[in-house]
């Protein structure tokens, strides 16, 4: 669960770094293109890593995958609606909607 939650936090930091300074764009996130790419797809990578571990270790029930999925959902919910910010509660930017956690090819139309 912690891995999924941290992955969502990395995604939020990445979207904040891309936003204009008026919306909090001066976060100081590493500017390396590889780091930005990893941060942009961190939630999907966390879920994919858990799925690969489950597939290759035959660990039994999909506990780790479910924990990661739960971490992504709860982490996103907290950051989206409950995180205290300067502008009130939560991160209501369009760049941090739930569909934006995943690559464009996996987003609903």
ChimeraX commands (.cxc) that place a marker at each C-alpha (Angstrom):
marker #1 position 0.00,0.00,0.00 radius 0.5
marker #1 position 2.81,2.40,0.82 radius 0.5
marker #1 position 4.40,1.91,-2.61 radius 0.5
marker #1 position 1.14,2.80,-4.35 radius 0.5
marker #1 position 0.59,5.87,-2.17 radius 0.5
marker #1 position 4.13,7.11,-2.70 radius 0.5
marker #1 position 3.77,6.56,-6.44 radius 0.5
marker #1 position 0.72,8.84,-6.47 radius 0.5
marker #1 position 2.63,11.46,-4.46 radius 0.5
marker #1 position 5.44,11.34,-7.05 radius 0.5
marker #1 position 2.86,11.85,-9.80 radius 0.5
marker #1 position 1.46,14.87,-7.96 radius 0.5
marker #1 position 4.95,16.37,-7.58 radius 0.5
marker #1 position 5.57,15.82,-11.27 radius 0.5
marker #1 position 2.34,17.62,-12.24 radius 0.5
marker #1 position 3.14,20.47,-9.85 radius 0.5
marker #1 position 6.57,20.89,-11.45 radius 0.5
marker #1 position 4.91,21.26,-14.88 radius 0.5
marker #1 position 2.32,23.81,-13.74 radius 0.5
marker #1 position 2.86,27.57,-13.96 radius 0.5
marker #1 position 4.37,29.32,-10.91 radius 0.5
marker #1 position 0.98,30.75,-9.90 radius 0.5
marker #1 position -0.31,27.21,-9.37 radius 0.5
marker #1 position 2.70,26.10,-7.34 radius 0.5
marker #1 position 5.09,25.23,-10.15 radius 0.5
marker #1 position 8.25,25.97,-8.19 radius 0.5
marker #1 position 8.55,22.68,-6.33 radius 0.5
marker #1 position 12.19,21.98,-7.11 radius 0.5
marker #1 position 11.73,18.50,-8.54 radius 0.5
marker #1 position 14.70,16.90,-10.29 radius 0.5
marker #1 position 14.81,18.07,-13.91 radius 0.5
marker #1 position 16.24,14.90,-15.44 radius 0.5
marker #1 position 14.01,13.70,-18.31 radius 0.5
marker #1 position 14.30,10.09,-17.14 radius 0.5
marker #1 position 13.26,11.08,-13.61 radius 0.5
marker #1 position 10.34,13.11,-14.93 radius 0.5
marker #1 position 9.20,10.16,-17.06 radius 0.5
marker #1 position 9.39,7.77,-14.09 radius 0.5
marker #1 position 7.46,10.19,-11.90 radius 0.5
marker #1 position 4.84,10.72,-14.58 radius 0.5
marker #1 position 4.04,6.99,-14.78 radius 0.5
marker #1 position 4.84,6.01,-11.16 radius 0.5
marker #1 position 1.33,4.72,-10.24 radius 0.5
marker #1 position 1.16,2.44,-13.27 radius 0.5
marker #1 position 4.74,1.27,-12.68 radius 0.5
marker #1 position 3.94,0.42,-9.05 radius 0.5
marker #1 position 0.91,-1.63,-10.10 radius 0.5
marker #1 position 2.86,-3.27,-12.93 radius 0.5
marker #1 position 5.74,-4.17,-10.62 radius 0.5
marker #1 position 3.33,-5.77,-8.15 radius 0.5
marker #1 position 1.67,-7.73,-10.98 radius 0.5
marker #1 position 5.06,-8.95,-12.23 radius 0.5
marker #1 position 6.11,-10.07,-8.76 radius 0.5
marker #1 position 2.82,-11.91,-8.39 radius 0.5
marker #1 position 3.20,-13.59,-11.80 radius 0.5
marker #1 position 6.82,-14.67,-11.38 radius 0.5
marker #1 position 6.83,-15.70,-7.73 radius 0.5
marker #1 position 3.43,-17.44,-7.71 radius 0.5
marker #1 position 2.93,-15.90,-4.29 radius 0.5
marker #1 position -0.60,-17.22,-3.95 radius 0.5
marker #1 position -3.46,-14.76,-3.57 radius 0.5
marker #1 position -2.91,-11.37,-5.20 radius 0.5
marker #1 position -2.34,-9.62,-1.87 radius 0.5
marker #1 position 0.56,-7.42,-2.98 radius 0.5
marker #1 position -1.27,-6.31,-6.12 radius 0.5
marker #1 position -4.37,-5.47,-4.10 radius 0.5
marker #1 position -2.28,-3.59,-1.52 radius 0.5
marker #1 position -0.66,-1.51,-4.26 radius 0.5
marker #1 position -4.01,-0.79,-5.89 radius 0.5
marker #1 position -5.45,0.20,-2.52 radius 0.5
marker #1 position -2.45,2.48,-1.91 radius 0.5
marker #1 position -2.96,4.20,-5.27 radius 0.5
marker #1 position -6.68,4.72,-4.65 radius 0.5
marker #1 position -6.36,5.93,-1.06 radius 0.5
marker #1 position -3.28,8.06,-1.85 radius 0.5
marker #1 position -5.03,9.74,-4.76 radius 0.5
marker #1 position -8.19,10.29,-2.72 radius 0.5
marker #1 position -6.27,11.93,0.10 radius 0.5
marker #1 position -4.19,14.16,-2.16 radius 0.5
marker #1 position -7.18,15.08,-4.35 radius 0.5
marker #1 position -9.73,15.89,-1.62 radius 0.5
marker #1 position -8.18,16.10,1.87 radius 0.5
marker #1 position -4.58,17.36,1.64 radius 0.5
marker #1 position -4.38,20.81,3.27 radius 0.5
marker #1 position -3.09,23.37,0.75 radius 0.5
marker #1 position -2.75,27.13,0.51 radius 0.5
marker #1 position -5.93,27.26,-1.61 radius 0.5
marker #1 position -8.12,25.13,0.67 radius 0.5
marker #1 position -8.40,21.38,0.71 radius 0.5
marker #1 position -7.10,19.01,-1.93 radius 0.5
marker #1 position -5.57,19.27,-5.38 radius 0.5
marker #1 position -8.41,20.03,-7.79 radius 0.5
marker #1 position -6.25,20.67,-10.84 radius 0.5
marker #1 position -7.26,18.89,-14.04 radius 0.5
marker #1 position -3.71,17.53,-14.34 radius 0.5
marker #1 position -4.28,15.46,-11.18 radius 0.5
marker #1 position -7.63,13.87,-12.00 radius 0.5
marker #1 position -7.83,10.09,-11.60 radius 0.5
marker #1 position -7.52,9.33,-15.30 radius 0.5
marker #1 position -4.29,11.36,-15.42 radius 0.5
marker #1 position -2.60,8.76,-13.21 radius 0.5
marker #1 position -2.33,6.47,-16.22 radius 0.5
marker #1 position -0.87,6.89,-19.73 radius 0.5
marker #1 position -3.13,8.44,-22.38 radius 0.5
marker #1 position -3.60,5.09,-24.14 radius 0.5
marker #1 position -5.19,3.59,-21.00 radius 0.5
marker #1 position -7.45,6.56,-20.16 radius 0.5
marker #1 position -11.19,6.41,-20.82 radius 0.5
marker #1 position -12.46,8.57,-23.71 radius 0.5
marker link #1:1,2 radius 0.2
marker link #1:2,3 radius 0.2
marker link #1:3,4 radius 0.2
marker link #1:4,5 radius 0.2
marker link #1:5,6 radius 0.2
marker link #1:6,7 radius 0.2
marker link #1:7,8 radius 0.2
marker link #1:8,9 radius 0.2
marker link #1:9,10 radius 0.2
marker link #1:10,11 radius 0.2
marker link #1:11,12 radius 0.2
marker link #1:12,13 radius 0.2
marker link #1:13,14 radius 0.2
marker link #1:14,15 radius 0.2
marker link #1:15,16 radius 0.2
marker link #1:16,17 radius 0.2
marker link #1:17,18 radius 0.2
marker link #1:18,19 radius 0.2
marker link #1:19,20 radius 0.2
marker link #1:20,21 radius 0.2
marker link #1:21,22 radius 0.2
marker link #1:22,23 radius 0.2
marker link #1:23,24 radius 0.2
marker link #1:24,25 radius 0.2
marker link #1:25,26 radius 0.2
marker link #1:26,27 radius 0.2
marker link #1:27,28 radius 0.2
marker link #1:28,29 radius 0.2
marker link #1:29,30 radius 0.2
marker link #1:30,31 radius 0.2
marker link #1:31,32 radius 0.2
marker link #1:32,33 radius 0.2
marker link #1:33,34 radius 0.2
marker link #1:34,35 radius 0.2
marker link #1:35,36 radius 0.2
marker link #1:36,37 radius 0.2
marker link #1:37,38 radius 0.2
marker link #1:38,39 radius 0.2
marker link #1:39,40 radius 0.2
marker link #1:40,41 radius 0.2
marker link #1:41,42 radius 0.2
marker link #1:42,43 radius 0.2
marker link #1:43,44 radius 0.2
marker link #1:44,45 radius 0.2
marker link #1:45,46 radius 0.2
marker link #1:46,47 radius 0.2
marker link #1:47,48 radius 0.2
marker link #1:48,49 radius 0.2
marker link #1:49,50 radius 0.2
marker link #1:50,51 radius 0.2
marker link #1:51,52 radius 0.2
marker link #1:52,53 radius 0.2
marker link #1:53,54 radius 0.2
marker link #1:54,55 radius 0.2
marker link #1:55,56 radius 0.2
marker link #1:56,57 radius 0.2
marker link #1:57,58 radius 0.2
marker link #1:58,59 radius 0.2
marker link #1:59,60 radius 0.2
marker link #1:60,61 radius 0.2
marker link #1:61,62 radius 0.2
marker link #1:62,63 radius 0.2
marker link #1:63,64 radius 0.2
marker link #1:64,65 radius 0.2
marker link #1:65,66 radius 0.2
marker link #1:66,67 radius 0.2
marker link #1:67,68 radius 0.2
marker link #1:68,69 radius 0.2
marker link #1:69,70 radius 0.2
marker link #1:70,71 radius 0.2
marker link #1:71,72 radius 0.2
marker link #1:72,73 radius 0.2
marker link #1:73,74 radius 0.2
marker link #1:74,75 radius 0.2
marker link #1:75,76 radius 0.2
marker link #1:76,77 radius 0.2
marker link #1:77,78 radius 0.2
marker link #1:78,79 radius 0.2
marker link #1:79,80 radius 0.2
marker link #1:80,81 radius 0.2
marker link #1:81,82 radius 0.2
marker link #1:82,83 radius 0.2
marker link #1:83,84 radius 0.2
marker link #1:84,85 radius 0.2
marker link #1:85,86 radius 0.2
marker link #1:86,87 radius 0.2
marker link #1:87,88 radius 0.2
marker link #1:88,89 radius 0.2
marker link #1:89,90 radius 0.2
marker link #1:90,91 radius 0.2
marker link #1:91,92 radius 0.2
marker link #1:92,93 radius 0.2
marker link #1:93,94 radius 0.2
marker link #1:94,95 radius 0.2
marker link #1:95,96 radius 0.2
marker link #1:96,97 radius 0.2
marker link #1:97,98 radius 0.2
marker link #1:98,99 radius 0.2
marker link #1:99,100 radius 0.2
marker link #1:100,101 radius 0.2
marker link #1:101,102 radius 0.2
marker link #1:102,103 radius 0.2
marker link #1:103,104 radius 0.2
marker link #1:104,105 radius 0.2
marker link #1:105,106 radius 0.2
marker link #1:106,107 radius 0.2
marker link #1:107,108 radius 0.2
marker link #1:108,109 radius 0.2
view
